[in-house]
Amino acid sequence: MNLRDCPADWPMADASRMIDCRPHRWHVQEMGDGPLLLLIHGAGGATQSWRHLMPLLARTHRVVAMDLPGQGMTRMGARQRCGLHHMAEDITALCTQEGWEPEAIIGHSAGAAIALQMTLAKGAPPVVGLNAALGNFKGLAGLLFPMMAKALALTPMVARIFTASAAQPASVRRLIEGTGSTLRDEDLRWYRRLVSDRDHVDGTLAMMSQWNLTPLLRALPRHHARALLITGARDRAVPPSTSAEVAARMPDAEHITLPDLGHLAHEENAAAVLAPILDFLHEENA
């Protein structure tokens, strides 16, 4: 998918631009003035995931969001660089090229893992993780899932078959409700647009096939940046206990849970998610 393929009413389209930073051609959205916040969406999403929260953050901050390589409108330039470590490196390179120095990095789900990977060094900015995907599959699933993801990513026609079956309105609604979140019809249409795009699905599969959390999880007890992990009590994709356990292992992290929200909490109730983020940023600057 690329910018000219998107509907004219794509969320926040007036804030969009394309940036070449090797090896990818990035779709970036930017709005607001003030200290910089960097937003990183989760696997299978795009900048549209921030359509409710980003304008609220832009009231007090300059906010930058990008599509991950191969997802949304970012054109993947190197298929082998879709794993956690390489994406963190490439986003850091993009920030350096553009002169972005985030006051904080906010990541949703897998995007929170990328944010934590980017901030392992001393002096890194704080991280806000929204329903952070920070747990490996256990037992046999831990062995089989990566193998299955790699097989699917390497199999021709998988993306085409998936898009043909998953883009139906009822299928998309089941996918979203399976995460514990309930979105309005006008919000679900953006996910239909994404899952109907073969390039986006292929990019998501490439990310899944290369995903490896183990080195990051081992490093978290030595993580120097402050972190706030926010979870939705109804999250069915990543149990809130995952963030609670991770926060307990980190030197300077806290965990809070918001009631009545699922994995896409920031899309269900952006105002409820905004409040603890602003409190956290205020404490950081106090």
LUMVEX-543418 format. One record per residue: x, y, z of N, C-alpha, C, O in turn; residue in three letters. Coordinates in steps of 0.02 Angstrom, whole numbers, padded with zeros to 5 digits, always signed. Layout:
XYZXYZXYZXYZALA ...
***
This chain:
+00042-00059+00000+00000+00000+00000+00044+00062+00000+00098+00062+00031MET +00024+00114-00034+00059+00178-00030+00009+00234-00025-00051+00223-00030ASN +00034+00294-00015-00009+00350+00003-00063+00362-00049-00120+00377-00030LEU -00047+00357-00113-00097+00372-00164-00152+00319-00167-00204+00330-00197ARG -00139+00260-00137-00190+00207-00137-00241+00217-00082-00294+00185-00083ASP -00227+00260-00033-00270+00267+00025-00332+00308+00009-00330+00351-00035CYS -00387+00295+00044-00446+00337+00035-00431+00409+00053-00388+00423+00094PRO -00467+00455+00022-00456+00526+00035-00468+00543+00108-00440+00591+00134ALA -00509+00503+00142-00525+00517+00212-00483+00474+00260-00503+00464+00317ASP -00426+00448+00237-00383+00410+00282-00367+00452+00344-00353+00512+00337TRP -00370+00424+00403-00361+00463+00464-00297+00506+00463-00243+00480+00449PRO -00305+00569+00476-00250+00617+00483-00208+00622+00420-00147+00634+00423MET -00239+00612+00361-00203+00611+00298-00166+00677+00286-00114+00678+00253ALA -00194+00732+00311-00161+00797+00300-00096+00804+00338-00057+00850+00326ASP -00083+00757+00385-00020+00759+00423+00032+00710+00395+00085+00702+00424ALA +00017+00678+00338+00059+00625+00311+00113+00651+00264+00103+00701+00229SER +00169+00617+00265+00221+00627+00214+00263+00564+00211+00262+00522+00255ARG +00301+00557+00156+00345+00501+00146+00418+00523+00156+00437+00577+00134MET +00457+00481+00190+00527+00496+00204+00569+00437+00183+00556+00380+00203ILE +00620+00449+00143+00668+00397+00125+00723+00395+00178+00758+00444+00188ASP +00729+00338+00211+00784+00326+00258+00800+00252+00252+00761+00210+00274CYS +00856+00237+00224+00873+00168+00207+00866+00121+00267+00885+00137+00323ARG +00839+00062+00253+00822+00035+00187+00750+00045+00166+00729+00020+00114PRO +00710+00082+00204+00639+00086+00192+00617+00155+00168+00654+00204+00175HIS +00558+00158+00140+00525+00221+00124+00466+00227+00173+00417+00191+00167ARG +00473+00273+00221+00429+00276+00279+00369+00321+00267+00375+00375+00238TRP +00311+00298+00289+00253+00342+00295+00251+00369+00366+00250+00332+00414HIS +00252+00435+00371+00256+00470+00436+00199+00520+00441+00180+00552+00392VAL +00172+00526+00500+00123+00578+00515+00149+00621+00572+00178+00595+00620GLN +00139+00687+00567+00166+00732+00616+00116+00789+00628+00087+00816+00581GLU +00107+00807+00692+00063+00863+00708+00083+00892+00776+00116+00858+00816MET +00062+00953+00789+00071+00984+00854+00138+01018+00862+00182+01012+00819GLY +00145+01054+00918+00207+01088+00936+00224+01073+01009+00181+01057+01049ASP +00289+01078+01024+00311+01066+01093+00359+01008+01096+00386+00988+01044GLY +00371+00981+01155+00415+00923+01162+00391+00865+01119+00331+00855+01110PRO +00438+00828+01091+00421+00776+01042+00402+00710+01074+00437+00686+01120LEU +00348+00681+01051+00328+00613+01069+00329+00571+01007+00304+00591+00955LEU +00358+00511+01011+00361+00464+00955+00313+00407+00969+00315+00377+01022LEU +00270+00392+00920+00219+00340+00927+00235+00281+00882+00251+00291+00823LEU +00232+00220+00909+00246+00159+00871+00187+00111+00878+00172+00089+00934ILE +00155+00096+00823+00096+00052+00825+00116-00021+00832+00175-00038+00829HIS +00066-00064+00842+00079-00135+00851+00076-00173+00785+00061-00145+00733GLY +00090-00238+00789+00091-00280+00729+00022-00282+00697-00029-00293+00730ALA +00020-00271+00631-00042-00274+00594-00081-00209+00594-00133-00204+00562GLY -00056-00158+00629-00089-00093+00629-00053-00045+00583-00014-00064+00540GLY -00066+00019+00594-00034+00073+00556-00047+00137+00595-00071+00135+00651ALA -00029+00194+00566-00039+00257+00601-00112+00269+00618-00127+00307+00665THR -00158+00238+00581-00229+00248+00597-00247+00225+00667-00298+00245+00695GLN -00204+00183+00697-00215+00161+00765-00215+00220+00814-00244+00215+00868SER -00181+00275+00796-00174+00333+00840-00224+00388+00824-00218+00443+00850TRP -00274+00374+00782-00318+00428+00756-00355+00466+00811-00371+00524+00801ARG -00368+00435+00868-00403+00469+00922-00354+00499+00973-00365+00555+00997HIS -00300+00463+00988-00253+00486+01040-00205+00539+01014-00188+00585+01051LEU -00183+00533+00953-00131+00578+00928-00154+00652+00928-00115+00694+00949MET -00214+00668+00906-00235+00739+00909-00239+00765+00980-00227+00825+00992PRO -00255+00722+01028-00258+00744+01098-00187+00759+01124-00177+00809+01158LEU -00140+00716+01107-00071+00728+01127-00042+00790+01094+00000+00825+01122LEU -00065+00804+01033-00040+00861+00994-00062+00928+01023-00038+00980+01001ALA -00107+00928+01071-00126+00991+01103-00068+01019+01144-00064+01080+01153ARG -00024+00976+01168+00031+00999+01211+00100+00977+01186+00150+00998+01213THR +00102+00935+01134+00165+00907+01110+00168+00906+01034+00117+00909+01000HIS +00228+00902+01009+00240+00884+00939+00239+00808+00937+00276+00775+00975ARG +00198+00779+00895+00188+00706+00895+00204+00679+00826+00180+00704+00775VAL +00245+00627+00825+00266+00594+00763+00249+00520+00767+00265+00487+00816VAL +00216+00494+00716+00201+00423+00711+00222+00398+00643+00221+00435+00594ALA +00242+00335+00639+00260+00306+00575+00229+00236+00568+00213+00204+00618MET +00221+00214+00506+00202+00145+00493+00265+00102+00494+00317+00122+00468ASP +00260+00044+00525+00316-00002+00527+00332-00029+00457+00288-00028+00413LEU +00393-00052+00445+00412-00075+00378+00365-00129+00351+00352-00179+00383PRO +00340-00117+00290+00296-00164+00257+00224-00159+00278+00181-00191+00249GLY +00210-00119+00330+00141-00112+00355+00115-00042+00340+00153+00005+00332GLN +00049-00037+00336+00020+00028+00318+00047+00051+00251+00041+00016+00201GLY +00076+00110+00250+00102+00138+00188+00178+00141+00185+00206+00166+00136MET +00213+00115+00236+00286+00112+00233+00307+00056+00187+00287-00002+00195THR +00349+00072+00139+00372+00023+00090+00435-00012+00116+00486+00020+00128ARG +00430-00076+00124+00484-00116+00151+00541-00121+00100+00531-00142+00044MET +00601-00100+00122+00657-00100+00077+00704-00159+00089+00748-00172+00047GLY +00697-00193+00144+00740-00251+00160+00699-00299+00202+00687-00287+00261ALA +00677-00353+00172+00632-00399+00206+00663-00429+00269+00627-00445+00316ARG +00728-00437+00269+00761-00470+00326+00768-00424+00386+00794-00444+00438GLN +00744-00360+00381+00751-00313+00436+00682-00297+00468+00668-00239+00485ARG +00641-00348+00476+00574-00338+00504+00567-00365+00575+00513-00365+00603CYS +00622-00389+00604+00620-00413+00673+00628-00356+00722+00639-00298+00703GLY +00624-00373+00786+00625-00323+00840+00690-00282+00839+00687-00220+00838LEU +00747-00315+00838+00811-00279+00842+00821-00234+00781+00841-00176+00789HIS +00808-00260+00721+00820-00220+00661+00771-00162+00655+00791-00107+00634HIS +00708-00173+00673+00661-00117+00669+00679-00062+00718+00674-00003+00702MET +00701-00081+00778+00723-00031+00826+00783+00008+00799+00786+00069+00807ALA +00829-00026+00767+00886+00008+00736+00865+00055+00681+00889+00112+00677GLU +00819+00033+00639+00800+00074+00581+00757+00134+00602+00762+00187+00571ASP +00715+00126+00653+00677+00184+00678+00724+00234+00711+00716+00294+00703ILE +00774+00208+00748+00824+00253+00778+00861+00291+00724+00874+00351+00731THR +00879+00257+00669+00912+00291+00613+00868+00344+00582+00891+00398+00564ALA +00803+00330+00577+00755+00379+00551+00753+00440+00596+00753+00497+00572LEU +00750+00429+00661+00750+00485+00709+00813+00527+00702+00810+00588+00703CYS +00870+00494+00696+00933+00530+00689+00934+00571+00625+00954+00630+00626THR +00913+00542+00571+00912+00577+00507+00868+00639+00510+00886+00692+00484GLN +00810+00632+00542+00762+00687+00543+00773+00736+00602+00738+00786+00607GLU +00821+00720+00645+00834+00764+00702+00782+00759+00756+00772+00807+00793GLY +00748+00703+00760+00697+00694+00811+00729+00670+00876+00765+00620+00876TRP +00717+00706+00930+00741+00687+00996+00681+00681+01042+00662+00730+01074GLU +00651+00622+01046+00588+00614+01084+00596+00628+01158+00644+00608+01190PRO +00546+00663+01185+00541+00669+01258+00520+00602+01287+00539+00584+01343GLU +00480+00564+01248+00458+00497+01269+00438+00459+01206+00421+00489+01155ALA +00440+00393+01211+00417+00350+01156+00357+00310+01182+00361+00279+01235ILE +00303+00312+01144+00241+00278+01163+00229+00222+01113+00224+00235+01053ILE +00225+00160+01137+00215+00104+01092+00155+00062+01113+00142+00053+01173GLY +00119+00037+01063+00063-00007+01077+00082-00079+01059+00109-00091+01006HIS +00067-00126+01104+00077-00197+01092+00149-00211+01072+00195-00197+01111SER +00161-00238+01012+00229-00250+00989+00269-00186+00983+00330-00186+00989ALA +00234-00130+00971+00268-00065+00967+00299-00046+01033+00349-00010+01034GLY +00271-00069+01089+00301-00056+01154+00367-00094+01162+00414-00068+01192ALA +00370-00155+01135+00432-00192+01137+00486-00157+01096+00544-00153+01116ALA +00467-00130+01038+00515-00092+00997+00539-00031+01036+00598-00016+01036ILE +00492+00004+01069+00511+00063+01108+00561+00045+01163+00610+00081+01173ALA +00550-00010+01197+00596-00031+01250+00663-00052+01221+00716-00040+01251LEU +00662-00084+01163+00725-00103+01130+00765-00040+01111+00826-00040+01115GLN +00731+00013+01091+00764+00074+01070+00794+00112+01129+00838+00154+01119MET +00773+00097+01190+00791+00138+01248+00833+00099+01299+00831+00114+01359THR +00870+00050+01276+00910+00009+01322+00970+00047+01349+00994+00033+01404LEU +00995+00095+01310+01056+00130+01330+01041+00182+01384+00985+00206+01390ALA +01093+00200+01423+01086+00252+01473+01069+00319+01439+01093+00333+01384LYS +01028+00359+01473+01009+00424+01446+00953+00422+01396+00936+00473+01367GLY +00923+00363+01385+00868+00357+01338+00804+00387+01367+00797+00392+01428ALA +00758+00409+01323+00696+00438+01348+00651+00386+01380+00660+00326+01369PRO +00602+00407+01421+00556+00360+01451+00510+00328+01400+00503+00352+01343PRO +00478+00274+01420+00435+00235+01376+00366+00227+01408+00360+00215+01468VAL +00314+00235+01367+00246+00217+01387+00226+00158+01343+00226+00162+01282VAL +00209+00102+01375+00186+00043+01339+00112+00034+01349+00088+00030+01406GLY +00074+00029+01295+00002+00017+01298-00011-00056+01281+00001-00078+01224LEU -00036-00094+01329-00046-00165+01321+00014-00197+01287+00009-00229+01234ASN +00072-00187+01318+00136-00207+01289+00140-00282+01278+00127-00321+01324ALA +00159-00302+01218+00168-00373+01201+00238-00394+01222+00284-00391+01182ALA +00245-00414+01285+00311-00429+01313+00315-00499+01342+00353-00512+01388LEU +00276-00544+01314+00278-00613+01337+00289-00661+01280+00255-00656+01228GLY +00336-00707+01288+00346-00760+01238+00294-00814+01247+00269-00825+01303ASN +00277-00849+01193+00236-00908+01199+00275-00961+01237+00336-00967+01230PHE +00240-00999+01278+00272-01049+01321+00262-01119+01294+00216-01132+01255LYS +00305-01164+01316+00298-01234+01299+00302-01247+01224+00341-01216+01189GLY +00262-01294+01200+00263-01315+01130+00246-01257+01084+00273-01250+01030LEU +00199-01214+01107+00180-01156+01066+00240-01110+01053+00245-01080+00999ALA +00284-01106+01102+00343-01064+01093+00389-01089+01038+00426-01050+01008GLY +00387-01155+01026+00427-01183+00972+00390-01181+00905+00419-01166+00854LEU +00326-01196+00907+00288-01203+00845+00268-01136+00814+00268-01130+00753LEU +00250-01085+00856+00225-01023+00827+00275-00989+00782+00258-00970+00726PHE +00339-00980+00804+00387-00948+00759+00397-00988+00695+00405-00958+00641PRO +00397-01054+00699+00406-01096+00640+00347-01087+00592+00357-01082+00532MET +00286-01084+00620+00227-01075+00577+00228-01007+00544+00212-01000+00485MET +00247-00955+00583+00249-00888+00555+00299-00883+00498+00285-00853+00446ALA +00358-00915+00507+00408-00914+00454+00383-00951+00393+00393-00928+00336LYS +00350-01008+00403+00324-01046+00346+00272-01006+00308+00272-01005+00247ALA +00227-00973+00345+00176-00933+00312+00206-00875+00274+00185-00859+00218LEU +00256-00842+00304+00287-00784+00272+00324-00803+00208+00331-00762+00163ALA +00346-00866+00204+00384-00888+00145+00340-00922+00093+00364-00939+00039LEU +00277-00933+00109+00233-00970+00064+00196-00923+00017+00159-00879+00040THR +00205-00929-00048+00169-00887-00095+00094-00895-00086+00069-00948-00068PRO +00058-00842-00098-00015-00840-00099-00046-00835-00029-00106-00824-00024MET -00006-00842+00025-00037-00839+00092-00070-00772+00103-00126-00769+00127VAL -00035-00717+00087-00063-00651+00098-00126-00641+00057-00175-00612+00081ALA -00126-00666-00005-00185-00658-00048-00244-00697-00020-00301-00673-00019ARG -00231-00758+00003-00286-00799+00031-00313-00767+00094-00374-00765+00104ILE -00268-00741+00137-00291-00710+00199-00333-00649+00185-00386-00640+00215PHE -00311-00607+00139-00349-00545+00126-00417-00560+00097-00466-00525+00111THR -00422-00612+00057-00486-00629+00027-00537-00651+00079-00597-00639+00071ALA -00513-00684+00133-00559-00710+00183-00569-00664+00242-00623-00661+00271SER -00516-00626+00260-00518-00588+00322-00546-00518+00314-00564-00487+00364ALA -00551-00493+00253-00572-00424+00243-00648-00414+00247-00672-00358+00243ALA -00685-00469+00253-00757-00462+00260-00775-00427+00326-00742-00440+00376GLN -00826-00383+00326-00842-00345+00387-00851-00389+00449-00827-00372+00503PRO -00886-00445+00441-00897-00488+00500-00832-00518+00525-00822-00526+00585ALA -00786-00535+00478-00722-00564+00498-00680-00513+00536-00648-00530+00586SER -00679-00452+00511-00640-00400+00544-00667-00386+00614-00629-00378+00661VAL -00732-00383+00620-00762-00371+00686-00743-00427+00734-00728-00414+00792ARG -00744-00490+00711-00724-00545+00755-00651-00540+00775-00633-00554+00832ARG -00609-00520+00728-00538-00513+00743-00527-00461+00799-00490-00473+00846LEU -00561-00404+00792-00553-00351+00841-00584-00371+00908-00553-00361+00961ILE -00644-00398+00907-00677-00417+00969-00638-00472+01005-00643-00480+01066GLU -00601-00512+00967-00560-00564+00997-00504-00536+01040-00475-00573+01080GLY -00487-00472+01032-00436-00440+01074-00465-00411+01138-00429-00386+01180THR -00531-00415+01145-00563-00386+01204-00586-00315+01194-00611-00284+01241GLY -00578-00288+01134-00598-00219+01119-00661-00217+01076-00673-00263+01036SER -00699-00165+01084-00757-00152+01043-00749-00085+01009-00745-00033+01043THR -00747-00084+00943-00739-00023+00905-00802-00008+00865-00840-00053+00847LEU -00811+00056+00851-00868+00077+00811-00857+00057+00738-00801+00045+00717ARG -00912+00054+00700-00907+00035+00629-00861+00081+00591-00823+00057+00548ASP -00862+00146+00606-00819+00193+00569-00745+00182+00584-00702+00201+00545GLU -00730+00151+00642-00661+00134+00659-00640+00068+00628-00582+00059+00608ASP -00687+00021+00625-00672-00045+00597-00655-00041+00523-00618-00084+00498LEU -00680+00009+00489-00668+00012+00416-00595+00019+00400-00573-00003+00348ARG -00556+00051+00445-00484+00059+00431-00449-00008+00436-00401-00021+00399TRP -00471-00051+00481-00441-00117+00486-00461-00159+00425-00421-00200+00402TYR -00522-00151+00400-00541-00185+00339-00495-00164+00282-00475-00206+00241ARG -00479-00100+00279-00435-00075+00226-00365-00106+00232-00334-00122+00182ARG -00341-00114+00293-00275-00142+00303-00272-00216+00287-00228-00239+00251LEU -00320-00255+00313-00316-00327+00303-00335-00348+00232-00324-00405+00212VAL -00362-00301+00193-00377-00316+00123-00318-00300+00078-00321-00312+00018SER -00264-00274+00107-00204-00256+00068-00151-00310+00075-00127-00323+00130ASP -00133-00342+00020-00085-00399+00022-00017-00378+00048+00015-00415+00085ARG +00006-00318+00028+00072-00295+00050+00073-00287+00125+00123-00304+00158ASP +00019-00259+00153+00016-00249+00226+00017-00316+00262+00053-00325+00311HIS -00023-00364+00238-00025-00430+00270+00042-00464+00263+00066-00496+00311VAL +00074-00458+00205+00140-00488+00195+00191-00457+00242+00233-00492+00270ASP +00189-00391+00252+00235-00357+00298+00224-00380+00369+00272-00388+00407GLY +00161-00389+00388+00146-00413+00456+00172-00483+00467+00199-00498+00520THR +00163-00527+00417+00189-00595+00422+00265-00595+00427+00294-00635+00464LEU +00298-00551+00389+00371-00547+00392+00393-00527+00462+00442-00554+00488ALA +00357-00480+00493+00373-00459+00561+00364-00517+00610+00407-00529+00652MET +00309-00552+00604+00296-00609+00650+00348-00663+00643+00369-00693+00692MET +00370-00675+00582+00417-00730+00569+00486-00715+00598+00524-00761+00611SER +00503-00651+00607+00569-00632+00631+00568-00609+00704+00620-00589+00731GLN +00510-00612+00736+00503-00585+00803+00537-00629+00855+00527-00690+00857TRP +00578-00598+00897+00613-00634+00951+00621-00587+01010+00661-00540+01008ASN +00583-00601+01063+00584-00558+01122+00638-00577+01173+00654-00538+01218LEU +00667-00636+01167+00709-00663+01221+00766-00616+01241+00775-00605+01300THR +00806-00589+01194+00860-00544+01215+00835-00482+01252+00866-00461+01301PRO +00779-00454+01229+00752-00395+01263+00729-00413+01334+00744-00376+01381LEU +00693-00467+01341+00668-00486+01407+00725-00498+01456+00720-00483+01515LEU +00779-00526+01431+00838-00537+01474+00870-00471+01495+00899-00466+01549ARG +00864-00420+01452+00896-00356+01466+00854-00310+01511+00881-00263+01540ALA +00789-00323+01517+00745-00276+01552+00764-00263+01625+00755-00207+01648LEU +00790-00312+01662+00811-00296+01731+00867-00244+01735+00880-00216+01788PRO +00900-00232+01678+00953-00181+01676+00932-00120+01635+00974-00079+01616ARG +00868-00115+01621+00842-00060+01579+00845+00005+01619+00819+00008+01675HIS +00875+00057+01591+00886+00118+01629+00829+00169+01623+00821+00210+01668HIS +00790+00167+01570+00738+00218+01559+00678+00205+01605+00662+00148+01622ALA +00644+00260+01623+00581+00253+01659+00528+00225+01613+00531+00235+01552ARG +00481+00189+01640+00429+00158+01598+00363+00158+01635+00360+00147+01695ALA +00311+00170+01597+00242+00164+01621+00208+00113+01576+00204+00123+01515LEU +00183+00059+01604+00148+00007+01567+00074+00011+01583+00053-00003+01640LEU +00034+00029+01533-00038+00037+01542-00073-00022+01509-00058-00039+01451ILE -00118-00054+01545-00155-00111+01517-00230-00100+01522-00254-00063+01566THR -00266-00132+01477-00338-00134+01481-00359-00198+01517-00335-00252+01501GLY -00404-00191+01564-00423-00249+01605-00454-00305+01563-00453-00363+01583ALA -00482-00288+01505-00517-00337+01463-00473-00363+01406-00498-00397+01361ARG -00410-00348+01407-00365-00368+01353-00362-00445+01348-00342-00478+01396ASP -00382-00473+01291-00379-00545+01281-00318-00564+01240-00302-00624+01236ARG -00284-00516+01210-00226-00531+01169-00163-00538+01211-00123-00584+01201ALA -00154-00492+01259-00096-00494+01304-00123-00484+01375-00148-00430+01391VAL -00119-00534+01418-00146-00527+01486-00114-00469+01523-00053-00461+01519PRO -00153-00428+01559-00123-00374+01599-00069-00398+01647-00024-00359+01664PRO -00072-00460+01668-00021-00487+01713+00048-00486+01681+00098-00483+01716SER +00051-00488+01614+00116-00486+01579+00151-00421+01595+00210-00421+01612THR +00115-00365+01589+00146-00300+01603+00162-00293+01677+00213-00263+01695SER +00119-00319+01720+00133-00316+01792+00197-00352+01810+00238-00328+01849ALA +00207-00411+01780+00267-00450+01794+00329-00416+01766+00382-00415+01799GLU +00324-00387+01707+00381-00352+01677+00399-00290+01718+00458-00278+01731VAL +00349-00251+01737+00362-00191+01776+00398-00208+01842+00442-00171+01864ALA +00380-00264+01872+00411-00284+01935+00485-00303+01926+00524-00300+01973ALA +00503-00322+01865+00573-00342+01851+00616-00284+01829+00678-00290+01828ARG +00586-00227+01812+00624-00170+01787+00642-00123+01845+00605-00118+01893MET +00699-00087+01840+00721-00044+01894+00675+00015+01908+00669+00037+01965PRO +00644+00042+01855+00605+00104+01864+00543+00102+01820+00538+00140+01772ASP +00497+00058+01836+00437+00049+01796+00376+00043+01841+00380+00019+01898ALA +00320+00065+01816+00256+00057+01852+00204+00031+01804+00208+00039+01743GLU +00154-00001+01833+00100-00031+01793+00033-00009+01820+00022-00010+01881HIS -00011+00011+01775-00080+00027+01794-00127-00007+01746-00110-00019+01688ILE -00187-00023+01770-00238-00055+01729-00299-00011+01726-00322+00015+01777THR -00326-00002+01666-00386+00037+01655-00446-00010+01647-00442-00058+01609LEU -00500+00002+01683-00557-00044+01680-00595-00038+01614-00594+00014+01580PRO -00629-00092+01595-00677-00092+01540-00646-00079+01472-00682-00060+01425ASP -00580-00088+01464-00548-00078+01399-00508-00140+01381-00485-00177+01424LEU -00501-00152+01315-00466-00210+01290-00398-00193+01262-00366-00144+01282GLY -00376-00234+01215-00308-00227+01187-00300-00161+01149-00246-00133+01148HIS -00353-00137+01119-00351-00074+01082-00380-00017+01125-00422+00021+01102LEU -00357-00013+01187-00385+00034+01235-00382+00106+01209-00430+00144+01218ALA -00327+00125+01176-00319+00194+01153-00366+00210+01095-00376+00269+01079HIS -00393+00159+01063-00442+00170+01010-00513+00170+01037-00558+00200+01008GLU -00523+00135+01092-00589+00133+01124-00604+00197+01163-00658+00225+01158GLU -00555+00219+01202-00565+00278+01246-00499+00315+01252-00462+00304+01300ASN -00484+00358+01204-00420+00393+01202-00411+00437+01263-00356+00444+01288ALA -00465+00469+01287-00460+00514+01344-00438+00477+01407-00398+00502+01446ALA -00464+00416+01416-00445+00376+01475-00371+00357+01473-00339+00353+01526ALA -00344+00346+01414-00274+00329+01407-00230+00391+01412-00174+00389+01437VAL -00256+00447+01387-00218+00509+01388-00199+00531+01458-00142+00552+01470LEU -00246+00527+01505-00235+00554+01572-00173+00525+01606-00131+00564+01629ALA -00165+00459+01610-00104+00434+01644-00040+00449+01604+00014+00456+01634PRO -00045+00454+01538+00014+00472+01499+00037+00542+01517+00097+00553+01529ILE -00009+00590+01519+00010+00659+01535+00035+00664+01607+00082+00702+01620LEU +00005+00627+01653+00029+00627+01722+00101+00601+01725+00143+00630+01759ASP +00115+00548+01688+00182+00518+01686+00232+00568+01657+00287+00575+01684PHE +00214+00602+01603+00259+00650+01572+00270+00710+01618+00325+00738+01621LEU +00218+00731+01653+00225+00786+01700+00273+00768+01757+00314+00809+01777HIS +00267+00707+01782+00312+00685+01835+00384+00682+01810+00431+00697+01847GLU +00392+00662+01747+00460+00657+01718+00493+00726+01714+00554+00732+01721GLU +00452+00778+01703+00479+00844+01694+00478+00886+01758+00504+00942+01758ASN +00449+00860+01811+00443+00898+01874+00512+00907+01907+00517+00937+01960ALA 
***
